[in-house]
Amino acid sequence: MNHLTAQQPSLTSTLSLDGLYVQRLDRSEPLCECVRIAVRFYLNRLGDHPGGDLHGLVMREIERPLIEEVLDFTQGNQSRASAMLGLSRTTLRKKLALYQTLGGDADLSHHQTQD
């Protein structure tokens, strides 16, 4: 295994009738299993502490990279991205503005005005 592979495994995805699968060099799992494992890990680490808005947390963690990747795939074309996501352009723009307001990476900022 080379240095690059050890830090960031090569990922590919395939679409099947059973759903989206994420493949790494060492395994292939459905996306739902990746979410299940991440949520289980989070809950185990949470222990007896009260959690709050777990649904919102998970949705934000999934939705933002989904939007970023689709916008990258469509080279910032919001019309194409909204069609691929099954959202109206207005909804996509609202989500872009929301994630920009919440902070984090500047990844979404260059998609704000492109169409």
N, CA, C and O atoms as a printed pandas DataFrame, in Angstrom:
     atom_number atom_name residue_name chain_id  residue_number  x_coord  y_coord  z_coord
0              1         N          MET        A               1    0.850   -1.166    0.000
1              2        CA          MET        A               1    0.000    0.000    0.000
2              3         C          MET        A               1    0.897    1.230    0.000
3              4         O          MET        A               1    1.795    1.330    0.836
4              5         N          ASN        A               2    0.674    2.175   -0.925
5              6        CA          ASN        A               2    1.521    3.356   -0.979
6              7         C          ASN        A               2    1.068    4.415    0.016
7              8         O          ASN        A               2    0.005    4.289    0.623
8              9         N          HIS        A               3    1.875    5.458    0.181
9             10        CA          HIS        A               3    1.622    6.511    1.164
10            11         C          HIS        A               3    0.284    7.206    0.914
11            12         O          HIS        A               3   -0.464    7.450    1.861
12            13         N          LEU        A               4   -0.028    7.522   -0.321
13            14        CA          LEU        A               4   -1.279    8.199   -0.660
14            15         C          LEU        A               4   -2.484    7.332   -0.317
15            16         O          LEU        A               4   -3.467    7.837    0.225
16            17         N          THR        A               5   -2.428    6.060   -0.616
17            18        CA          THR        A               5   -3.538    5.160   -0.328
18            19         C          THR        A               5   -3.767    5.021    1.166
19            20         O          THR        A               5   -4.911    4.915    1.608
20            21         N          ALA        A               6   -2.702    5.022    1.945
21            22        CA          ALA        A               6   -2.843    4.869    3.387
22            23         C          ALA        A               6   -3.563    6.057    4.007
23            24         O          ALA        A               6   -4.295    5.890    4.982
24            25         N          GLN        A               7   -3.369    7.244    3.463
25            26        CA          GLN        A               7   -4.011    8.426    4.028
26            27         C          GLN        A               7   -5.451    8.594    3.544
27            28         O          GLN        A               7   -6.338    8.919    4.333
28            29         N          GLN        A               8   -5.677    8.379    2.283
29            30        CA          GLN        A               8   -6.998    8.580    1.735
30            31         C          GLN        A               8   -7.297    7.466    0.734
31            32         O          GLN        A               8   -6.822    7.512   -0.400
32            33         N          PRO        A               9   -8.082    6.465    1.143
33            34        CA          PRO        A               9   -8.357    5.348    0.254
34            35         C          PRO        A               9   -9.067    5.815   -1.010
35            36         O          PRO        A               9   -9.820    6.789   -0.993
36            37         N          SER        A              10   -8.820    5.119   -2.082
37            38        CA          SER        A              10   -9.487    5.414   -3.332
38            39         C          SER        A              10  -10.955    5.019   -3.207
39            40         O          SER        A              10  -11.270    3.899   -2.808
40            41         N          LEU        A              11  -11.847    5.941   -3.549
41            42        CA          LEU        A              11  -13.272    5.678   -3.454
42            43         C          LEU        A              11  -13.898    5.703   -4.829
43            44         O          LEU        A              11  -13.560    6.547   -5.659
44            45         N          THR        A              12  -14.795    4.793   -5.069
45            46        CA          THR        A              12  -15.623    4.828   -6.263
46            47         C          THR        A              12  -17.034    4.500   -5.810
47            48         O          THR        A              12  -17.232    3.937   -4.733
48            49         N          SER        A              13  -17.999    4.846   -6.620
49            50        CA          SER        A              13  -19.361    4.483   -6.254
50            51         C          SER        A              13  -20.034    3.844   -7.459
51            52         O          SER        A              13  -19.716    4.157   -8.606
52            53         N          THR        A              14  -20.950    2.961   -7.183
53            54        CA          THR        A              14  -21.712    2.312   -8.231
54            55         C          THR        A              14  -23.174    2.366   -7.856
55            56         O          THR        A              14  -23.522    2.323   -6.676
56            57         N          LEU        A              15  -24.014    2.458   -8.837
57            58        CA          LEU        A              15  -25.446    2.471   -8.591
58            59         C          LEU        A              15  -26.011    1.124   -9.002
59            60         O          LEU        A              15  -25.786    0.659  -10.119
60            61         N          SER        A              16  -26.737    0.507   -8.100
61            62        CA          SER        A              16  -27.356   -0.764   -8.401
62            63         C          SER        A              16  -28.826   -0.680   -8.045
63            64         O          SER        A              16  -29.286    0.345   -7.541
64            65         N          LEU        A              17  -29.551   -1.725   -8.298
65            66        CA          LEU        A              17  -30.967   -1.741   -7.954
66            67         C          LEU        A              17  -31.178   -1.677   -6.447
67            68         O          LEU        A              17  -32.245   -1.269   -5.988
68            69         N          ASP        A              18  -30.182   -2.074   -5.683
69            70        CA          ASP        A              18  -30.274   -2.055   -4.226
70            71         C          ASP        A              18  -29.892   -0.714   -3.625
71            72         O          ASP        A              18  -30.065   -0.529   -2.420
72            73         N          GLY        A              19  -29.381    0.232   -4.404
73            74        CA          GLY        A              19  -28.996    1.535   -3.886
74            75         C          GLY        A              19  -27.574    1.890   -4.257
75            76         O          GLY        A              19  -26.927    1.192   -5.038
76            77         N          LEU        A              20  -27.095    2.979   -3.691
77            78        CA          LEU        A              20  -25.758    3.477   -3.958
78            79         C          LEU        A              20  -24.759    2.753   -3.070
79            80         O          LEU        A              20  -24.957    2.663   -1.858
80            81         N          TYR        A              21  -23.708    2.246   -3.651
81            82        CA          TYR        A              21  -22.661    1.567   -2.903
82            83         C          TYR        A              21  -21.388    2.384   -2.965
83            84         O          TYR        A              21  -21.039    2.918   -4.017
84            85         N          VAL        A              22  -20.700    2.483   -1.853
85            86        CA          VAL        A              22  -19.412    3.155   -1.787
86            87         C          VAL        A              22  -18.352    2.066   -1.705
87            88         O          VAL        A              22  -18.404    1.196   -0.836
88            89         N          GLN        A              23  -17.397    2.124   -2.615
89            90        CA          GLN        A              23  -16.360    1.101   -2.658
90            91         C          GLN        A              23  -15.025    1.712   -2.292
91            92         O          GLN        A              23  -14.634    2.748   -2.830
92            93         N          ARG        A              24  -14.333    1.068   -1.379
93            94        CA          ARG        A              24  -12.964    1.411   -1.041
94            95         C          ARG        A              24  -12.096    0.266   -1.521
95            96         O          ARG        A              24  -12.591   -0.788   -1.921
96            97         N          LEU        A              25  -10.819    0.487   -1.476
97            98        CA          LEU        A              25   -9.910   -0.567   -1.895
98            99         C          LEU        A              25  -10.102   -1.830   -1.076
99           100         O          LEU        A              25   -9.911   -2.938   -1.578
100          101         N          ASP        A              26  -10.485   -1.661    0.200
101          102        CA          ASP        A              26  -10.563   -2.812    1.085
102          103         C          ASP        A              26  -11.977   -3.313    1.329
103          104         O          ASP        A              26  -12.142   -4.332    2.000
104          105         N          ARG        A              27  -13.014   -2.637    0.812
105          106        CA          ARG        A              27  -14.370   -3.125    1.046
106          107         C          ARG        A              27  -15.373   -2.404    0.146
107          108         O          ARG        A              27  -15.062   -1.386   -0.473
108          109         N          SER        A              28  -16.567   -2.952    0.092
109          110        CA          SER        A              28  -17.659   -2.366   -0.670
110          111         C          SER        A              28  -18.915   -2.479    0.187
111          112         O          SER        A              28  -19.316   -3.578    0.571
112          113         N          GLU        A              29  -19.534   -1.336    0.485
113          114        CA          GLU        A              29  -20.718   -1.328    1.335
114          115         C          GLU        A              29  -21.773   -0.412    0.733
115          116         O          GLU        A              29  -21.443    0.559    0.052
116          117         N          PRO        A              30  -23.045   -0.719    0.983
117          118        CA          PRO        A              30  -24.092    0.214    0.571
118          119         C          PRO        A              30  -23.958    1.504    1.383
119          120         O          PRO        A              30  -23.512    1.476    2.530
120          121         N          LEU        A              31  -24.340    2.615    0.796
121          122        CA          LEU        A              31  -24.283    3.899    1.476
122          123         C          LEU        A              31  -25.055    3.848    2.795
123          124         O          LEU        A              31  -24.619    4.431    3.788
124          125         N          CYS        A              32  -26.187    3.161    2.812
125          126        CA          CYS        A              32  -26.984    3.073    4.047
126          127         C          CYS        A              32  -26.193    2.405    5.164
127          128         O          CYS        A              32  -26.373    2.755    6.330
128          129         N          GLU        A              33  -25.316    1.447    4.836
129          130        CA          GLU        A              33  -24.492    0.799    5.859
130          131         C          GLU        A              33  -23.425    1.747    6.376
131          132         O          GLU        A              33  -23.091    1.715    7.560
132          133         N          CYS        A              34  -22.885    2.592    5.504
133          134        CA          CYS        A              34  -21.908    3.585    5.941
134          135         C          CYS        A              34  -22.555    4.540    6.941
135          136         O          CYS        A              34  -21.948    4.893    7.952
136          137         N          VAL        A              35  -23.785    4.956    6.655
137          138        CA          VAL        A              35  -24.521    5.835    7.567
138          139         C          VAL        A              35  -24.802    5.101    8.869
139          140         O          VAL        A              35  -24.602    5.653    9.951
140          141         N          ARG        A              36  -25.265    3.861    8.771
141          142        CA          ARG        A              36  -25.580    3.066    9.964
142          143         C          ARG        A              36  -24.353    2.938   10.877
143          144         O          ARG        A              36  -24.463    3.098   12.092
144          145         N          ILE        A              37  -23.205    2.654   10.298
145          146        CA          ILE        A              37  -21.979    2.497   11.070
146          147         C          ILE        A              37  -21.587    3.822   11.717
147          148         O          ILE        A              37  -21.196    3.851   12.884
148          149         N          ALA        A              38  -21.689    4.917   10.967
149          150        CA          ALA        A              38  -21.335    6.231   11.513
150          151         C          ALA        A              38  -22.266    6.628   12.656
151          152         O          ALA        A              38  -21.804    7.150   13.671
152          153         N          VAL        A              39  -23.569    6.389   12.505
153          154        CA          VAL        A              39  -24.527    6.734   13.558
154          155         C          VAL        A              39  -24.287    5.856   14.788
155          156         O          VAL        A              39  -24.319    6.350   15.915
156          157         N          ARG        A              40  -24.049    4.580   14.583
157          158        CA          ARG        A              40  -23.772    3.677   15.708
158          159         C          ARG        A              40  -22.528    4.141   16.468
159          160         O          ARG        A              40  -22.518    4.168   17.698
160          161         N          PHE        A              41  -21.495    4.500   15.735
161          162        CA          PHE        A              41  -20.262    4.991   16.349
162          163         C          PHE        A              41  -20.542    6.256   17.157
163          164         O          PHE        A              41  -20.073    6.388   18.287
164          165         N          TYR        A              42  -21.305    7.187   16.581
165          166        CA          TYR        A              42  -21.656    8.432   17.264
166          167         C          TYR        A              42  -22.432    8.145   18.544
167          168         O          TYR        A              42  -22.126    8.710   19.594
168          169         N          LEU        A              43  -23.429    7.276   18.465
169          170        CA          LEU        A              43  -24.252    6.957   19.640
170          171         C          LEU        A              43  -23.440    6.273   20.729
171          172         O          LEU        A              43  -23.633    6.553   21.912
172          173         N          ASN        A              44  -22.545    5.388   20.348
173          174        CA          ASN        A              44  -21.692    4.729   21.334
174          175         C          ASN        A              44  -20.780    5.723   22.030
175          176         O          ASN        A              44  -20.546    5.606   23.233
176          177         N          ARG        A              45  -20.266    6.689   21.302
177          178        CA          ARG        A              45  -19.413    7.718   21.898
178          179         C          ARG        A              45  -20.223    8.684   22.742
179          180         O          ARG        A              45  -19.706    9.250   23.705
180          181         N          LEU        A              46  -21.488    8.878   22.393
181          182        CA          LEU        A              46  -22.366    9.787   23.126
182          183         C          LEU        A              46  -22.646    9.249   24.524
183          184         O          LEU        A              46  -22.733   10.012   25.486
184          185         N          GLY        A              47  -22.787    7.933   24.628
185          186        CA          GLY        A              47  -23.032    7.298   25.922
186          187         C          GLY        A              47  -24.313    7.786   26.566
187          188         O          GLY        A              47  -25.370    7.787   25.935
188          189         N          ASP        A              48  -24.223    8.201   27.821
189          190        CA          ASP        A              48  -25.389    8.652   28.572
190          191         C          ASP        A              48  -25.682   10.138   28.397
191          192         O          ASP        A              48  -26.667   10.637   28.941
192          193         N          HIS        A              49  -24.851   10.848   27.655
193          194        CA          HIS        A              49  -25.093   12.278   27.449
194          195         C          HIS        A              49  -26.308   12.460   26.550
195          196         O          HIS        A              49  -26.487   11.720   25.583
196          197         N          PRO        A              50  -27.142   13.444   26.870
197          198        CA          PRO        A              50  -28.323   13.660   26.027
198          199         C          PRO        A              50  -27.902   14.198   24.658
199          200         O          PRO        A              50  -27.113   15.138   24.566
200          201         N          GLY        A              51  -28.417   13.617   23.642
201          202        CA          GLY        A              51  -28.159   14.099   22.298
202          203         C          GLY        A              51  -29.234   15.110   21.931
203          204         O          GLY        A              51  -30.284   15.166   22.571
204          205         N          GLY        A              52  -28.984   15.873   20.949
205          206        CA          GLY        A              52  -29.984   16.834   20.503
206          207         C          GLY        A              52  -29.951   16.973   18.999
207          208         O          GLY        A              52  -28.881   17.097   18.404
208          209         N          ASP        A              53  -31.088   16.952   18.399
209          210        CA          ASP        A              53  -31.253   17.140   16.956
210          211         C          ASP        A              53  -30.343   16.218   16.148
211          212         O          ASP        A              53  -29.669   16.657   15.216
212          213         N          LEU        A              54  -30.331   14.955   16.512
213          214        CA          LEU        A              54  -29.515   13.981   15.789
214          215         C          LEU        A              54  -29.924   13.911   14.320
215          216         O          LEU        A              54  -29.075   13.815   13.434
216          217         N          HIS        A              55  -31.223   13.958   14.073
217          218        CA          HIS        A              55  -31.706   13.928   12.688
218          219         C          HIS        A              55  -31.141   15.110   11.903
219          220         O          HIS        A              55  -30.628   14.933   10.799
220          221         N          GLY        A              56  -31.232   16.294   12.462
221          222        CA          GLY        A              56  -30.699   17.479   11.786
222          223         C          GLY        A              56  -29.201   17.378   11.546
223          224         O          GLY        A              56  -28.708   17.757   10.483
224          225         N          LEU        A              57  -28.481   16.865   12.535
225          226        CA          LEU        A              57  -27.039   16.697   12.413
226          227         C          LEU        A              57  -26.695   15.767   11.255
227          228         O          LEU        A              57  -25.852   16.089   10.416
228          229         N          VAL        A              58  -27.351   14.619   11.217
229          230        CA          VAL        A              58  -27.068   13.646   10.162
230          231         C          VAL        A              58  -27.450   14.209    8.793
231          232         O          VAL        A              58  -26.712   14.038    7.822
232          233         N          MET        A              59  -28.598   14.879    8.713
233          234        CA          MET        A              59  -29.033   15.420    7.427
234          235         C          MET        A              59  -28.045   16.479    6.925
235          236         O          MET        A              59  -27.727   16.515    5.737
236          237         N          ARG        A              60  -27.563   17.335    7.822
237          238        CA          ARG        A              60  -26.577   18.354    7.416
238          239         C          ARG        A              60  -25.273   17.701    6.980
239          240         O          ARG        A              60  -24.650   18.134    6.011
240          241         N          GLU        A              61  -24.861   16.660    7.697
241          242        CA          GLU        A              61  -23.615   15.978    7.364
242          243         C          GLU        A              61  -23.690   15.294    6.003
243          244         O          GLU        A              61  -22.676   15.174    5.315
244          245         N          ILE        A              62  -24.849   14.857    5.617
245          246        CA          ILE        A              62  -25.016   14.169    4.339
246          247         C          ILE        A              62  -25.338   15.151    3.219
247          248         O          ILE        A              62  -24.786   15.051    2.123
248          249         N          GLU        A              63  -26.229   16.099    3.493
249          250        CA          GLU        A              63  -26.726   16.980    2.437
250          251         C          GLU        A              63  -25.651   17.901    1.872
251          252         O          GLU        A              63  -25.548   18.058    0.655
252          253         N          ARG        A              64  -24.863   18.501    2.730
253          254        CA          ARG        A              64  -23.861   19.452    2.239
254          255         C          ARG        A              64  -22.867   18.797    1.273
255          256         O          ARG        A              64  -22.681   19.312    0.171
256          257         N          PRO        A              65  -22.218   17.679    1.641
257          258        CA          PRO        A              65  -21.296   17.084    0.670
258          259         C          PRO        A              65  -22.015   16.569   -0.584
259          260         O          PRO        A              65  -21.435   16.559   -1.669
260          261         N          LEU        A              66  -23.265   16.146   -0.437
261          262        CA          LEU        A              66  -24.040   15.732   -1.609
262          263         C          LEU        A              66  -24.179   16.899   -2.578
263          264         O          LEU        A              66  -23.922   16.757   -3.774
264          265         N          ILE        A              67  -24.587   18.051   -2.058
265          266        CA          ILE        A              67  -24.753   19.239   -2.900
266          267         C          ILE        A              67  -23.412   19.663   -3.495
267          268         O          ILE        A              67  -23.337   19.980   -4.682
268          269         N          GLU        A              68  -22.356   19.673   -2.684
269          270        CA          GLU        A              68  -21.030   20.059   -3.178
270          271         C          GLU        A              68  -20.571   19.159   -4.322
271          272         O          GLU        A              68  -20.076   19.641   -5.341
272          273         N          GLU        A              69  -20.736   17.859   -4.148
273          274        CA          GLU        A              69  -20.279   16.925   -5.178
274          275         C          GLU        A              69  -21.079   17.051   -6.466
275          276         O          GLU        A              69  -20.519   16.984   -7.560
276          277         N          VAL        A              70  -22.391   17.233   -6.336
277          278        CA          VAL        A              70  -23.221   17.381   -7.540
278          279         C          VAL        A              70  -22.887   18.687   -8.244
279          280         O          VAL        A              70  -22.821   18.722   -9.473
280          281         N          LEU        A              71  -22.674   19.765   -7.490
281          282        CA          LEU        A              71  -22.284   21.033   -8.110
282          283         C          LEU        A              71  -20.918   20.925   -8.784
283          284         O          LEU        A              71  -20.714   21.480   -9.864
284          285         N          ASP        A              72  -19.989   20.218   -8.156
285          286        CA          ASP        A              72  -18.690   20.002   -8.803
286          287         C          ASP        A              72  -18.861   19.190  -10.084
287          288         O          ASP        A              72  -18.251   19.500  -11.107
288          289         N          PHE        A              73  -19.690   18.155  -10.024
289          290        CA          PHE        A              73  -19.929   17.303  -11.184
290          291         C          PHE        A              73  -20.539   18.098  -12.344
291          292         O          PHE        A              73  -20.204   17.875  -13.508
292          293         N          THR        A              74  -21.438   19.029  -12.007
293          294        CA          THR        A              74  -22.102   19.829  -13.038
294          295         C          THR        A              74  -21.339   21.113  -13.339
295          296         O          THR        A              74  -21.847   21.996  -14.031
296          297         N          GLN        A              75  -20.136   21.212  -12.826
297          298        CA          GLN        A              75  -19.262   22.371  -13.021
298          299         C          GLN        A              75  -19.974   23.670  -12.611
299          300         O          GLN        A              75  -19.857   24.696  -13.282
300          301         N          GLY        A              76  -20.710   23.600  -11.499
301          302        CA          GLY        A              76  -21.359   24.784  -10.944
302          303         C          GLY        A              76  -22.673   25.156  -11.586
303          304         O          GLY        A              76  -23.254   26.185  -11.243
304          305         N          ASN        A              77  -23.158   24.345  -12.511
305          306        CA          ASN        A              77  -24.427   24.658  -13.176
306          307         C          ASN        A              77  -25.573   24.294  -12.231
307          308         O          ASN        A              77  -25.888   23.119  -12.040
308          309         N          GLN        A              78  -26.189   25.322  -11.643
309          310        CA          GLN        A              78  -27.234   25.088  -10.655
310          311         C          GLN        A              78  -28.491   24.486  -11.260
311          312         O          GLN        A              78  -29.200   23.739  -10.586
312          313         N          SER        A              79  -28.778   24.791  -12.503
313          314        CA          SER        A              79  -29.956   24.195  -13.151
314          315         C          SER        A              79  -29.791   22.688  -13.272
315          316         O          SER        A              79  -30.689   21.927  -12.910
316          317         N          ARG        A              80  -28.637   22.258  -13.784
317          318        CA          ARG        A              80  -28.370   20.817  -13.891
318          319         C          ARG        A              80  -28.308   20.157  -12.529
319          320         O          ARG        A              80  -28.853   19.071  -12.335
320          321         N          ALA        A              81  -27.636   20.818  -11.571
321          322        CA          ALA        A              81  -27.495   20.252  -10.225
322          323         C          ALA        A              81  -28.855   20.095   -9.564
323          324         O          ALA        A              81  -29.130   19.060   -8.956
324          325         N          SER        A              82  -29.707   21.105   -9.673
325          326        CA          SER        A              82  -31.023   21.011   -9.039
326          327         C          SER        A              82  -31.847   19.896   -9.670
327          328         O          SER        A              82  -32.593   19.208   -8.973
328          329         N          ALA        A              83  -31.721   19.712  -10.980
329          330        CA          ALA        A              83  -32.444   18.624  -11.654
330          331         C          ALA        A              83  -31.931   17.270  -11.164
331          332         O          ALA        A              83  -32.724   16.367  -10.899
332          333         N          MET        A              84  -30.616   17.125  -11.042
333          334        CA          MET        A              84  -30.044   15.865  -10.573
334          335         C          MET        A              84  -30.456   15.567   -9.137
335          336         O          MET        A              84  -30.702   14.415   -8.778
336          337         N          LEU        A              85  -30.530   16.619   -8.315
337          338        CA          LEU        A              85  -30.881   16.451   -6.905
338          339         C          LEU        A              85  -32.379   16.301   -6.679
339          340         O          LEU        A              85  -32.810   15.884   -5.604
340          341         N          GLY        A              86  -33.170   16.640   -7.687
341          342        CA          GLY        A              86  -34.622   16.591   -7.527
342          343         C          GLY        A              86  -35.143   17.765   -6.714
343          344         O          GLY        A              86  -36.163   17.659   -6.033
344          345         N          LEU        A              87  -34.434   18.883   -6.791
345          346        CA          LEU        A              87  -34.820   20.101   -6.081
346          347         C          LEU        A              87  -35.096   21.207   -7.088
347          348         O          LEU        A              87  -34.592   21.174   -8.211
348          349         N          SER        A              88  -35.890   22.178   -6.689
349          350        CA          SER        A              88  -36.033   23.354   -7.538
350          351         C          SER        A              88  -34.761   24.195   -7.408
351          352         O          SER        A              88  -34.025   24.058   -6.430
352          353         N          ARG        A              89  -34.501   25.053   -8.379
353          354        CA          ARG        A              89  -33.325   25.919   -8.283
354          355         C          ARG        A              89  -33.434   26.838   -7.081
355          356         O          ARG        A              89  -32.433   27.150   -6.436
356          357         N          THR        A              90  -34.659   27.273   -6.777
357          358        CA          THR        A              90  -34.865   28.137   -5.614
358          359         C          THR        A              90  -34.483   27.411   -4.329
359          360         O          THR        A              90  -33.808   27.982   -3.472
360          361         N          THR        A              91  -34.908   26.163   -4.189
361          362        CA          THR        A              91  -34.564   25.376   -2.998
362          363         C          THR        A              91  -33.059   25.160   -2.917
363          364         O          THR        A              91  -32.474   25.278   -1.840
364          365         N          LEU        A              92  -32.426   24.844   -4.045
365          366        CA          LEU        A              92  -30.978   24.657   -4.052
366          367         C          LEU        A              92  -30.285   25.934   -3.603
367          368         O          LEU        A              92  -29.365   25.886   -2.786
368          369         N          ARG        A              93  -30.715   27.067   -4.125
369          370        CA          ARG        A              93  -30.088   28.342   -3.742
370          371         C          ARG        A              93  -30.292   28.641   -2.262
371          372         O          ARG        A              93  -29.393   29.171   -1.608
372          373         N          LYS        A              94  -31.461   28.309   -1.728
373          374        CA          LYS        A              94  -31.699   28.511   -0.291
374          375         C          LYS        A              94  -30.753   27.639    0.526
375          376         O          LYS        A              94  -30.207   28.082    1.537
376          377         N          LYS        A              95  -30.564   26.405    0.087
377          378        CA          LYS        A              95  -29.666   25.505    0.806
378          379         C          LYS        A              95  -28.221   25.988    0.705
379          380         O          LYS        A              95  -27.472   25.904    1.678
380          381         N          LEU        A              96  -27.828   26.488   -0.456
381          382        CA          LEU        A              96  -26.486   27.045   -0.610
382          383         C          LEU        A              96  -26.282   28.217    0.341
383          384         O          LEU        A              96  -25.242   28.325    0.990
384          385         N          ALA        A              97  -27.277   29.093    0.418
385          386        CA          ALA        A              97  -27.183   30.250    1.313
386          387         C          ALA        A              97  -27.132   29.799    2.771
387          388         O          ALA        A              97  -26.370   30.354    3.563
388          389         N          LEU        A              98  -27.932   28.804    3.130
389          390        CA          LEU        A              98  -27.940   28.290    4.499
390          391         C          LEU        A              98  -26.576   27.738    4.884
391          392         O          LEU        A              98  -26.048   28.075    5.944
392          393         N          TYR        A              99  -26.001   26.894    4.034
393          394        CA          TYR        A              99  -24.714   26.295    4.362
394          395         C          TYR        A              99  -23.602   27.342    4.352
395          396         O          TYR        A              99  -22.630   27.223    5.099
396          397         N          GLN        A             100  -23.739   28.356    3.518
397          398        CA          GLN        A             100  -22.759   29.446    3.519
398          399         C          GLN        A             100  -22.841   30.204    4.841
399          400         O          GLN        A             100  -21.812   30.584    5.401
400          401         N          THR        A             101  -24.061   30.427    5.347
401          402        CA          THR        A             101  -24.272   31.115    6.615
402          403         C          THR        A             101  -23.740   30.303    7.785
403          404         O          THR        A             101  -23.177   30.858    8.728
404          405         N          LEU        A             102  -23.921   28.972    7.723
405          406        CA          LEU        A             102  -23.453   28.109    8.811
406          407         C          LEU        A             102  -21.935   28.055    8.884
407          408         O          LEU        A             102  -21.371   27.634    9.894
408          409         N          GLY        A             103  -21.279   28.477    7.820
409          410        CA          GLY        A             103  -19.821   28.514    7.839
410          411         C          GLY        A             103  -19.214   27.219    7.349
411          412         O          GLY        A             103  -19.876   26.384    6.733
412          413         N          GLY        A             104  -17.961   27.083    7.635
413          414        CA          GLY        A             104  -17.240   25.907    7.176
414          415         C          GLY        A             104  -16.419   26.241    5.956
415          416         O          GLY        A             104  -15.945   27.368    5.812
416          417         N          ASP        A             105  -16.245   25.277    5.078
417          418        CA          ASP        A             105  -15.431   25.455    3.883
418          419         C          ASP        A             105  -16.033   26.525    2.993
419          420         O          ASP        A             105  -17.219   26.841    3.075
420          421         N          ALA        A             106  -15.192   27.063    2.154
421          422        CA          ALA        A             106  -15.667   28.014    1.157
422          423         C          ALA        A             106  -16.124   27.284   -0.090
423          424         O          ALA        A             106  -16.389   27.915   -1.113
424          425         N          ASP        A             107  -16.222   25.949   -0.023
425          426        CA          ASP        A             107  -16.555   25.144   -1.192
426          427         C          ASP        A             107  -17.831   25.602   -1.880
427          428         O          ASP        A             107  -17.913   25.575   -3.108
428          429         N          LEU        A             108  -18.827   26.022   -1.107
429          430        CA          LEU        A             108  -20.099   26.383   -1.699
430          431         C          LEU        A             108  -20.106   27.803   -2.250
431          432         O          LEU        A             108  -20.951   28.125   -3.084
432          433         N          SER        A             109  -19.186   28.662   -1.809
433          434        CA          SER        A             109  -19.232   30.071   -2.184
434          435         C          SER        A             109  -19.069   30.267   -3.686
435          436         O          SER        A             109  -19.692   31.163   -4.256
436          437         N          HIS        A             110  -18.245   29.451   -4.340
437          438        CA          HIS        A             110  -18.045   29.649   -5.771
438          439         C          HIS        A             110  -19.213   29.108   -6.600
439          440         O          HIS        A             110  -19.219   29.261   -7.821
440          441         N          HIS        A             111  -20.188   28.488   -5.963
441          442        CA          HIS        A             111  -21.367   28.011   -6.667
442          443         C          HIS        A             111  -22.566   28.934   -6.500
443          444         O          HIS        A             111  -23.622   28.694   -7.085
444          445         N          GLN        A             112  -22.408   29.986   -5.707
445          446        CA          GLN        A             112  -23.517   30.855   -5.361
446          447         C          GLN        A             112  -24.184   31.489   -6.586
447          448         O          GLN        A             112  -25.412   31.493   -6.676
448          449         N          THR        A             113  -23.418   32.015   -7.512
449          450        CA          THR        A             113  -24.014   32.798   -8.587
450          451         C          THR        A             113  -23.975   32.115   -9.945
451          452         O          THR        A             113  -24.527   32.644  -10.910
452          453         N          GLN        A             114  -23.344   30.967  -10.043
453          454        CA          GLN        A             114  -23.248   30.308  -11.343
454          455         C          GLN        A             114  -24.555   29.597  -11.678
455          456         O          GLN        A             114  -25.218   29.055  -10.794
456          457         N          ASP        A             115  -24.915   29.601  -12.931
457          458        CA          ASP        A             115  -26.114   28.903  -13.372
458          459         C          ASP        A             115  -25.968   28.378  -14.765
459          460         O          ASP        A             115  -26.893   27.761  -15.292
